[in-house]
Every structure is written in C-alpha cells, then in structure tokens.
Amino acid sequence: QVCAACHGADGAKPSAPDQPILAGQYADYLVKTLKDYKAGKRTNPIMQGFAAQLSVKDMEDLAAWFASQKSSLHDQR
C-alpha cells in the first residue's frame, strides 16, 4: 500500500511523472535501488524512510512481485 500511493496499485501507473514505473523492472535492479536508499547512496526522503524499515528479504519479496507485474517497460510479445 505504501508503494501504491506513488507508483500505482501494481507499480505501473505512477501518480507523478517524476516517479518511476516499478512494474516489469528487473528484480535485481529494484533490490539494489532499495538497498541504496537504505544506505543513503540514493537520496529521496520518502524512499529513504520507507527503505530504512525493510529487511533484505522484504526488499527481495517486493522486487520479485513488482518484476512479475505487466508493464509497458518491456515489449509484451
């Protein structure tokens, strides 16, 4: 639900143009991004606060779910 507020229910419809599509992203990229927010290597107050609460398992689970969602990021042949 926290993710849905900015990225849409399935991660495919961000609420603003500066928020990325998460649906269909590569899971390893999403995990790295969340780890970078948690470590302070990426700066966004909302994402840093959210990522700070996540375990590595939580990050992996979120990433796997978003990666499995249909998306306009990749050709859906």
C-alpha positions in Angstrom: 0.0 0.0 0.0 2.9 2.4 0.7 4.3 1.8 -2.7 0.9 2.2 -4.4 0.5 5.8 -3.1 3.2 6.9 -5.6 3.7 4.1 -8.0 0.1 2.8 -8.5 -1.5 -0.4 -7.3 0.6 -2.7 -9.5 3.5 -0.3 -9.9 2.6 0.5 -13.5 0.9 3.9 -13.0 2.9 6.4 -11.0 0.9 9.4 -9.7 3.5 11.9 -11.0 5.9 12.0 -13.9 9.0 12.0 -11.7 8.0 8.7 -10.1 9.2 5.6 -11.8 7.3 2.6 -13.1 8.1 -0.4 -10.9 6.1 -3.0 -12.7 8.3 -5.1 -15.0 11.6 -3.7 -13.7 14.3 -6.2 -13.2 14.1 -7.6 -9.6 17.9 -7.3 -9.0 17.7 -3.6 -10.0 14.9 -3.0 -7.6 16.7 -4.7 -4.7 19.9 -2.7 -5.4 17.9 0.5 -5.6 16.1 -0.2 -2.2 19.5 -1.1 -0.6 21.0 2.2 -2.0 18.1 4.2 -0.5 18.6 2.4 2.8 22.3 3.1 2.8 21.9 6.7 1.8 23.6 6.3 -1.6 20.3 7.5 -3.2 18.6 10.5 -1.7 14.8 10.8 -1.6 13.3 11.4 1.9 10.2 9.3 1.2 12.1 6.4 -0.2 14.9 6.6 2.4 12.3 6.4 5.2 10.5 3.5 3.6 13.6 1.5 2.7 15.0 2.0 6.2 12.2 -0.2 7.5 12.8 -3.1 5.1 14.8 -6.2 5.6 16.7 -7.7 2.7 14.0 -10.4 2.5 11.3 -7.7 2.3 13.3 -6.0 -0.5 13.6 -9.2 -2.4 9.9 -10.0 -2.0 8.8 -6.6 -3.1 11.2 -6.7 -6.1 10.0 -10.1 -7.2 6.4 -9.0 -7.0 6.9 -5.8 -9.0 9.1 -7.5 -11.5 6.3 -10.0 -12.2 3.7 -7.3 -13.0 2.7 -6.4 -16.5 4.4 -3.3 -17.7 4.9 -1.0 -20.6 8.7 -1.1 -19.9 9.2 -4.3 -22.0 7.7 -5.5 -25.2 4.8 -7.8 -24.2 5.1 -10.3 -27.1 
